[in-house]
């Protein structure tokens, strides 16, 4: 018999894919047409390092890998348990990355967050604005209570961007990643709904 006092929250409407406009970026549903622009995220060594993405197993052919990528992005618009959005640089109309709310926890009303940008999208404030846009949607439209992430110790730039958007450090996961023979710590961060309500992604003014 289920406990009515601890019933899981209804699933947020992840199936509706919004278009979120900021001053610098627009977020909209990611599709297979974005694969050429996003390809550096899994092919360029620096992109893989920043996201802690290990190379594909050597036994997997390029054709198989390409098919998996195409299948993945083709199905993002129909996902009802996560939100995958492309980051579009409004200055030139080019896709420069993606943002994701995933790992929905119904019992805890929370999601994980991740963002990845190609080289052309970094160091220009695009990531911070994209983070604010999708977190605002998560709290204000999807009704999330908590959004969390992890950032590796060798990516201080990303950590600063997350802090600017209101993420708070919770702790360190020691030796969370083995990268090229070296162990790397990961910092756990989160924003709560009450914090977002107070500062709307601008913690210095909340």
Secondary structure, DSSP 8 states (H G I E B T S, - for coil): ---GGG--------SS---EE-SSEEEEE--GGGHHHHTHHHHSHHHHHHHT-----TTS-HHHHHHHHHHHHHTGGG-SS-EEEEEEETTTTEEEEEEEEEEEETTTTEEEEEEEE-GGGSSSSHHHHHHHHHHHHHHHTS--SEEEEEEETT-HHHHHHHHHTT-EEEEEEEEEEEETTEEEEEEEEEEEHHHHHHHTT-TTT-
